[in-house]
């Protein structure tokens, strides 16, 4: 690695620390206490370095980037008190998967369209945040939708390769571990929903008690 | 009803404030377009059909002179450094033409615009741009006795191909671009450089390819390369990338830097450095540096550069010749003249890297602080509560500020006493030695 430059190294470390700080904050809001959130964060980080688990025909799964976030997401669905909350999480997941797939296909291959176009890496998070918020101001649905939306989209791409091209293209669910699209999708969605939600709620005069 | 109006008013005020801040910091106010124009924008701007129908995006200067023709969508605010190091910024888009203004000549260091308040403050803090050390001063450096490093190469868009040679603009699964990548690898290896060429497929050929190629980038980074190149080809008419270098017709190479990327300052400076070296080795080989929307997985490392080697209308052979020449520039940039095994790059990144990194860190921490304070404000709803939350800490800071350098007095006293007693001890010791 081109590490003769100390500044670049420090930048990488600081970026990672700030990112972890936000992830911890998000997990902290997900019915987990601070210690549990930290344990999950560290296990995601550590498990991201483990080899991917092959599933079938080129499809494999990363423990830190997919299995642990999916377990957290499933826990959030199961532990939801209301049936409506569970429904919201599932609808958000489906809608995110469909919309991300559509944007992948309809929008230009290179990022940059329609004024506020985002890099494909950040699109799932933005979509999950908006849908979950519209459905019921739900941060948990945002997380579930962000994580599962990305994973479903990857599975669709894998099926597409199998059927259309008849190729076993390697697809890793939750690739890049904690820095991957699934984690960024889930965590980014919660942060966005929280930020946008709080601003809107405060502007409207705060929650009515 | 009144509350709703207030909310709307606040939202409008926030947007206006945002535009004002952008105006102050970036200096380019985005053009406001009528809704009809927005709706009329084509969605599928670089589809296969478009590529074949030769519908491109063209960037022109104030005099209508053509600067760039590309398959990449161009937006207001996007920037392009031309082959002769002139920076242009897009201010208006009409149909598929991007009208740009000349901003300035770019030297060895990419400095921000002077009118930016942020940059002015960074300058005051001693973090501004300074001219890079001339390359000649690096010539006397001791050569490092290390073997030549490691370079990672991959293709996010595996299907990209060259019509005259491959028969189609897209060939599944591996298009002509893989053969161009292979030539890049061979030319680097001929110079004794180790290369990891990752030909993992990221199909289907759609927008999600960048999400899928993230795993490839990370896998390459785990091997500890000096730099990673994501090799693409553009969509443009044949003449755009054609250049005669050393008597041969080859395709030029364009660099793409994503603006949705925390490492953007460093990646941009790296691109500028590499172009400068390439301009010396093979003038006119690098077409320019396009700084547009996107991330291109450049957030994973600042030294990850996207290359456009020619366009689909060029022959693959010309692209191979272009990338072979570019390998000379890469080898020189990272490892010095052939056979001499010089370690550091003679580029400005060495001198400016720390400062650029520090600037990025400051932006990152500043942004984080703004978000955290924003959250506290939102959750409490009052500035008073913010004061309560930050009160104890603010109190300490205020006390320290009021005391000024007086707060250092006890330390000064300690240091003075310590040095005096040390002096006494030394005198005693020397007198004892003399007596003996």
Contacts between the chains, C-beta under 8 A, distances in Angstrom:
chain1	res1	chain2	res2	distance
A	1	B	221	7.8
A	1	B	224	4.5
A	1	B	225	6.8
A	1	B	226	6.9
A	2	B	149	7.9
A	2	B	226	4.4
A	2	B	227	6.5
A	2	B	303	5.6
A	2	B	334	7.7
A	4	B	343	7.8
A	4	B	344	6.0
A	4	B	350	7.4
A	5	B	349	7.2
A	5	B	350	7.1
A	5	B	353	4.1
A	5	B	354	6.4
A	5	B	357	7.1
A	6	B	354	6.4
A	7	B	353	5.3
A	7	B	354	3.4
A	7	B	355	7.1
A	7	B	356	7.1
A	7	B	357	3.1
A	7	B	358	5.8
A	8	B	266	6.5
A	8	B	302	6.0
A	8	B	353	5.7
A	8	B	357	5.2
A	10	B	357	6.3
A	10	B	358	8.0
A	10	B	361	6.5
A	11	B	263	7.2
A	11	B	266	7.3
A	11	B	302	7.4
A	11	B	357	4.1
A	11	B	360	5.3
A	11	B	361	5.5
A	11	B	364	7.9
A	12	B	301	7.5
A	14	B	361	5.0
A	14	B	364	6.2
A	14	B	365	7.1
A	15	B	262	5.8
A	15	B	299	8.0
A	15	B	364	6.2
A	18	B	364	5.8
A	18	B	365	7.3
A	18	B	368	5.3
A	21	B	368	7.3
A	100	B	208	7.6
A	103	B	207	6.5
A	104	B	206	4.5
A	104	B	207	4.3
A	104	B	208	4.2
A	105	B	206	5.7
A	105	B	207	7.5
A	106	B	43	5.9
A	106	B	44	7.0
A	107	B	43	6.8
A	107	B	207	5.6
A	108	B	43	7.8
A	108	B	44	6.7
A	108	B	45	4.9
A	108	B	46	5.1
A	108	B	47	7.7
A	108	B	73	5.7
A	108	B	207	7.2
A	109	B	46	6.2
A	109	B	157	7.0
A	109	B	205	6.8
A	109	B	206	6.3
A	109	B	207	5.6
A	109	B	209	7.2
A	110	B	46	6.5
A	110	B	71	7.4
A	110	B	72	5.0
A	110	B	73	6.7
A	110	B	294	6.8
A	111	B	207	7.4
A	111	B	210	7.2
A	111	B	258	7.5
A	111	B	260	7.5
A	111	B	292	8.0
A	111	B	293	5.5
A	111	B	294	3.4
A	111	B	295	7.1
A	111	B	296	7.7
A	112	B	72	6.9
A	112	B	73	4.7
A	112	B	74	8.0
A	112	B	75	5.9
A	112	B	292	5.6
A	112	B	293	3.8
A	112	B	294	5.9
A	113	B	41	7.7
A	113	B	43	7.0
A	113	B	45	6.8
A	113	B	73	5.6
A	114	B	38	7.9
A	114	B	41	6.6
A	114	B	43	7.7
A	115	B	38	7.2
A	115	B	75	7.5
A	117	B	293	6.2
A	118	B	260	6.8
A	119	B	210	6.8
A	119	B	258	6.9
A	119	B	260	4.9
A	119	B	293	7.3
A	119	B	294	4.9
A	119	B	295	3.7
A	119	B	296	7.5
A	120	B	207	4.9
A	120	B	208	5.8
A	120	B	210	5.2
A	120	B	211	5.3
A	121	B	210	6.6
A	121	B	211	5.8
A	121	B	214	7.2
A	121	B	295	5.5
A	121	B	297	7.7
A	122	B	260	7.1
A	122	B	295	7.4
A	150	B	211	7.5
A	153	B	208	6.5
A	154	B	208	7.9
A	154	B	211	7.8
A	154	B	212	7.3
A	157	B	203	7.8
A	157	B	204	5.9
A	157	B	206	7.9
A	157	B	208	6.0
A	157	B	212	7.0
A	160	B	204	5.2
A	161	B	203	5.4
A	161	B	204	6.2
A	164	B	204	7.2
A	165	B	172	5.6
A	165	B	173	6.6
A	165	B	203	6.3
A	165	B	204	7.4
A	167	B	172	7.8
A	167	B	173	5.6
A	167	B	201	7.1
A	167	B	203	6.7
A	169	B	173	7.3
A	169	B	201	4.5
A	169	B	202	7.7
A	169	B	203	5.0
A	170	B	200	6.1
A	170	B	201	6.9
A	171	B	212	6.6
A	172	B	215	4.9
A	175	B	212	7.3
A	175	B	214	6.1
A	175	B	215	3.3
A	175	B	218	7.4
A	176	B	214	4.8
A	176	B	215	5.6
A	176	B	217	7.9
A	176	B	218	4.7
A	176	B	300	7.7
A	177	B	218	7.9
A	179	B	214	7.8
A	179	B	218	7.2
A	179	B	300	6.8
A	180	B	214	6.5
A	180	B	215	7.7
A	181	B	211	4.5
A	181	B	214	6.5
A	194	B	375	7.9
A	195	B	371	7.5
A	195	B	374	7.5
A	195	B	375	7.7
A	198	B	375	7.3
A	198	B	378	4.1
A	198	B	379	7.0
A	199	B	378	6.5
A	202	B	378	5.3
A	202	B	381	6.0
A	203	B	6	7.9
A	203	B	7	4.8
A	203	B	10	5.8
A	203	B	11	7.7
A	204	B	3	6.7
A	204	B	7	6.2
A	205	B	3	6.2
A	206	B	381	6.2
